[in-house]
Amino acid sequence: MGKSGKTSSATVEPGMDSTRKSRPRLDVPKKPTDKAIELVGYGALLLLFGLPAIFYFSLPETIPIHFGIDGVPDGYGPRGMIWLLPGIAFLLYAGIMWLANYPHVFNYPVRLTTDNIFRQYRYAQRSLRIISALVVVMFAFLKYMSIQVTFGQLDAIPMWPVIIMLAAIFASVGVYMYKALKDG
């Protein structure tokens, strides 16, 4: 639904589920919350690329590139590998944010109707924004901590913040499912 409250293409019959191919493409404008979530993701990406750029030439030739479950480095490689995590994060973030623009192709836990389709699209899009921002924030934290380990400031990456961030990602999926089912 656009700002006028009408769909921008085909409509779904009341009480009838739509297949992905026949679902309408609706204009779901971003709310300030959505923009703020995206801003957090962009900021974390900037940090994720900025940290390696700032510290690259002061890093040793060999850096920790893999850490065990206890946060202790257990794999090493050339310092150019410092760009791997930011590259992966960028591809994940860009891909998920691109996908968020196409809520009509998602699977939904409820039957879509004219009464709920706009809300379901909004919930799904916001959920993807939150998950992608949390993933990039977690990657930025890991990159910062790995640089601290490289410089000998830490012996290991603390795992409790990672566990909290992973829990937040799973919790956001749970919140989405709850809202989608409740308003379905």
Secondary structure, DSSP 8 states (H G I E B T S, - for coil): --TTSS-SS----TT----GGG---------HHHHHHHHHHHHHHHHHHHHHHHHGGGS-SEEEEEE-TTS-EEEEEEGGGGGHHHHHHHHHHHHHHHHTT-GGGS--SS---TTTHHHHHHHHHHHHHHHHHHHHHHHHHHHHHHHHHHTTS-SS--HHHHHHHHHHHHHHHHHHHHHHHHT-
